[in-house]
Amino acid sequence: MTPPPRRAPGRARHAGPRSAASDPARLAAYEVLSGVADRDAYANLLLPSVLKQRNLAGRDAALATELAYGTLRGQGTYDAILAVCSARGLSQIDPPVHQVLRLGAHQLLATRIRAHAAVDTSVNLARAVAGPRTAGFVNAVLRKVATRDLAAWLDIAAPPRSTDPIGHLAVRHSHPAWIVAALRDALGDDPEGDLAETERALAADSARPRVTLCAVPGLATQDELTGEHVEPARWSPYGAYLAEGDPAGLAPVAQGRAGVQDEASQLAALALARAELDGQDRRWLDLSAGPGGKARLLAGLAAGRDARLVASDVRPHRAGLVRTATARTGRAGVLVADGTRPAWRASAFDRVLADVPCSGLGALRRRPEARWRRSPDEVASLGGLQRALLATALDSARPGGVVAYVTCSPHLAETRDVLADVLAARADAEVLDAPALLPEVPGLRCPADGGHYAQFWPHRHGTDAIFLAVLRRRA
C-alpha cells in the first residue's frame, strides 16, 4: 500500500462519533467484510444488496463502499500492524472484533477521518456486533494504532527489504507472499534485485480501476459512447472509459448495444479476429463463454464478416448470460456443453477462443478479496482443466485455423506452463506472434518465452493482467 499524505489535525471528510445504530455506513461495511470472510461472498455482489437493504445512498453509500473495499485491499497490511498493537495474537481475536479492528485501522491509516472519530465509531460498532465487553480492547488497540501514520507503522511491521524482499512487499502492499513471488516470476524481475517492477504491479492492484465500456461492432460505435464523463479508450477501437456515473445510464448499454468490459479483454478478442487465415472464415467458437463479454464482441466482429459464433458454457446460468449478451447481434448460437467433452465435431471452426477458468489473479483491482481467498493449491488444481480446454480448442480448429488461449491471470502455472505442456504433446500447433497482432499496444512481450505471448499489466496498461497466446492448427 502506498502511504497517504499525513493527515493534518482537525481536517476530516466525515465527522463523528455516532452510535452504531445511527452509523449505517460503517455497519454496512462491516456486513460486507463479514460476508466475505464467513460465507465466501463476493464483495461486488454483496455490497449493492447491503446498500439497498439499508437504504444507503449518496455520501453514506460512498463511505460504506470506501470502507469495505479499502479494508479488503489493505487487510494484509492492517493485520501486520494490528499484530504489533494487540497483546493477543490475531488468531485469538474473535472474528467480529477482528473485522472491526481492520475497519478502524483503515480509517486511521488510509482516510482523512479524524482519529477520535475513527476510534469512537469503531468502539460503538464493536459493542453493537460483539457485545459491550469488547469495547475496551478495541479502544486500546486502535488508540495505539493512532499513535503513528502508515509509513511509520510499515517501518515497524514489515520485514526488512534487504533481507526479505518478498515479505517486505507482501506487508507494504497487502498481498500474500505467494502472489508477490508469482508476479515477480511472471514479470521476470531479478530475484536478487530490488523487485521494482513487481512493486509497481502490486501498487496497481490496490488502485481503483476505471470502468471500461465496449461498443458491439455493428450495433454501436465508440463515438456513440463518448461524451460527458466518457472518453475513447487508448487502444481498443470499440472501448471507452467512464469517469463517473452508472454505465446503465448510457443508452447503448441500456439497450444491449454495448457493455462493460476491460480493455485487455477487448484486445484479446480483437487479436483472435485479426489473425490471418488460409481459406474460409465463417465459423467461430467460444468454448468457455460465460458470462459473455468476449462472446458479445466476437459475435459483433463475426457479423461484420458474415460469419457466425457458437458460444458454449458448461453451466446453464452462465450460458443464459451469454445468450442475453449476444442476443442483439443475431450471429451467435449458445450451447450448454462441457468444453472438455465437446458437443461439436472436430476441426469444425476457423477461429476458436479458449478463455479458460483461472484464479483471477489478473483482476485483483476489481475483486480485492480474491487475493485472500485464492491459494497456490487452487492455482494448481485448475491446471488440468486449462490444459484440457486448450487441447479441445486446438482439436476444434480446422487445419489452418487459429486459437486464442486467454487467462485473467499472469501466474506462470496458468499461462506459459500450460502452453508448454500442451504444445509438447502435439505436433499440429504453432505459436503465432500475439504482440504483433496488437502493434498499437506497447509492453506486451514476455521475453522469457521468446516474446511470442502477450501479457497485459495494470501498471503498464491500466487494464486487468490478461494473458494471450495465439496458435495456428497445422495439418
Buried (B, 14 or more C-beta within 10 A) or exposed (E): BEBEEEBEEEEBEBEBBBEBEEBBBBBBBBBBBBBBBEEEBBBEEBBEEBBEEBEBEEEBBBBBBBBBBBBBBBBBBBBBBBBEBBEEEEEEBBEBBBBBBBBBBBBBBBBEBBBEBBBBBBBBBBBBBBEEEBBEBBBBBBBBBBEBBBEEBBEEBBBEBEEBBBBBBBBBBBBBBBBBBBBBBBBEBEEEEEBEBBBBBBBBBBEEBBBBBBBBBBBBBBEBBBEEEBBBBEBBBBBBBBEEEEBEEBEBBEEBBBBEBBBBBBBBBBBBBBBEEEEEBEBBBBBBBBBBBBBBBBBBBBBEBEBBBBBBBBEEEBBBBBBBBBBBBEBBEBBBBBBBEBEBEEBBBBBBBBBBBBBBBBBBBBBBBBBBBBEBEEBEEBBEBBBBBBBBBBBBBBEBBBBBBBBBBBBBBBBBBBBEBBBEEEEBBEBBBBBBBBEEBEEBBBEEBEBBBBBBBBBBBBBBBBBBBBBBBEE
